[in-house]
Amino acid sequence: MSQTIKSKLPNTGDTIFSVMSALAAEHNAINLSQGFPDFETDPVLLDLVNKYMHRGLNQYAPMPGVPELRQVVSDMVQRQTGHSYNPENEVTITHGATEAIAAAISCCVREGDEVIIFTPAYDCYAPMVELNGGTPIFVQLEFPNYNINWDIFKKQMTHRTKLIIINTPHNPSATLISKEDLVQLQEIVEGTNMLILSDEVYENIVFDGNEHHSASSFPALAERSFKIGSFGKSLHVTGWKLGYCAAPAQLMAEFRKVHQYMVFAVNTPMQYAIAEYLQHQERLEISAMYEGKRNTFLKAIEGSGFKPLPSKGTYFQLLDYSAISDKNEVEFAKELTTKHFVASIPMSVFYHIPQEHHVLRFCFAKNEETLHKAGSLLKNIG
Ligand SMILES: Cc1ncc(COP(=O)(O)O)c(C=O)c1O
């Protein structure tokens, strides 16, 4: 008889992302469900990867990442936040933001610890907390603006709270954490041992003149935060799975102990290529391009029964379909894919206990033609 194991993640099955993508493929639907671009990165970056591969830089990189790229990250974060991270011992290049999140949680959460997660939330936080013996404590953002209610938050804090996970610009709600929110958080955690994981993978995608506010901009937050970013998101190469973590030296020392045994090091030629590509750029200017795509998508659905919620950052647009159907979100998202040929993600799946607001998430990181096609299909409904 074959062996079985008692699952450490008994509630984890096929994610809605695989389900919707499979459904989209089966029905030949336009796939606006999963968050990835359908356009290519700058060919200059591809040529640089080629150059470093041919130069023979194809063996293990240094464990924390190639020094050139750590320097670039340190410089970019300094320009963005005013906080200086020493590339020697405060920056690590990771296997995507996903590995950075896993390593940050693993290095500090242990049996009995509580971790506060705002919902709706990106799906990888809670399982990583549970794998490490911790307990996720879910605090709901207030619909429809997805604001943080700090009074509710404070009620969820206990002496067991070890880590608070924040995410801005926020997936899935496409909202931003305000400066006032971070000031509040700073006051709340002052004098405690609580740590912060600040997931900022969409840090370069912010619209309408809004600003991205990083935990690293606030000294009292920076001293207890793991700031996490993703080159996949910023350079339109999600398949490369390269990201970074910046944190104060004591935190980074523990982070690296986990990173060292999780992956040891990450893709060498791509690290050199990204370092050279970014070396001479003050900042990554991709907000205007994505704002244009958001506007194209919004224009394309004008006159439909869908009501857009504000998208202030990320490459997601939420649409309220309550004027079209009273079906629940999963059912309506499936119907939209199989009968109207546009795939999206129901917001309810991003909650610990599904909430029904008749809202779906659409990814607009797609070429113009795809967005126009999706828009005209959505306009024909209802
Ligand atoms: C909020 C958030 N965090 C982390 C990640 C993972 O990033 P990466 O692909 O660099 O691992 C994603 C990817 O969709 C995301 O949306």
The ligand as a MOL file (V3000), in Angstrom:
LIG
                    3D

  0  0  0     0  0            999 V3000
M  V30 BEGIN CTAB
M  V30 COUNTS 16 16 0 0 0
M  V30 BEGIN ATOM
M  V30 1 C 0.5990 41.0360 -4.3040 0
M  V30 2 C 1.5510 40.0700 -4.9170 0
M  V30 3 N 2.6150 39.6620 -4.2010 0
M  V30 4 C 3.5120 38.8030 -4.7060 0
M  V30 5 C 3.3710 38.2850 -5.9790 0
M  V30 6 C 4.3840 37.3010 -6.4880 0
M  V30 7 O 5.3560 37.9380 -7.2670 0
M  V30 8 P 6.4600 37.1100 -8.0760 0
M  V30 9 O 5.8410 36.6840 -9.3550 0
M  V30 10 O 7.6130 38.0330 -8.2350 0
M  V30 11 O 6.8070 35.9260 -7.2180 0
M  V30 12 C 2.2670 38.6680 -6.7560 0
M  V30 13 C 2.0740 38.1000 -8.0980 0
M  V30 14 O 1.0060 38.1240 -8.6580 0
M  V30 15 C 1.3420 39.5910 -6.2200 0
M  V30 16 O 0.2830 40.0090 -6.9160 0
M  V30 END ATOM
M  V30 BEGIN BOND
M  V30 1 1 1 2
M  V30 2 1 2 3
M  V30 3 2 2 15
M  V30 4 2 3 4
M  V30 5 1 4 5
M  V30 6 1 5 6
M  V30 7 2 5 12
M  V30 8 1 6 7
M  V30 9 1 7 8
M  V30 10 2 8 9
M  V30 11 1 8 10
M  V30 12 1 8 11
M  V30 13 1 12 13
M  V30 14 1 12 15
M  V30 15 2 13 14
M  V30 16 1 15 16
M  V30 END BOND
M  V30 END CTAB
M  END
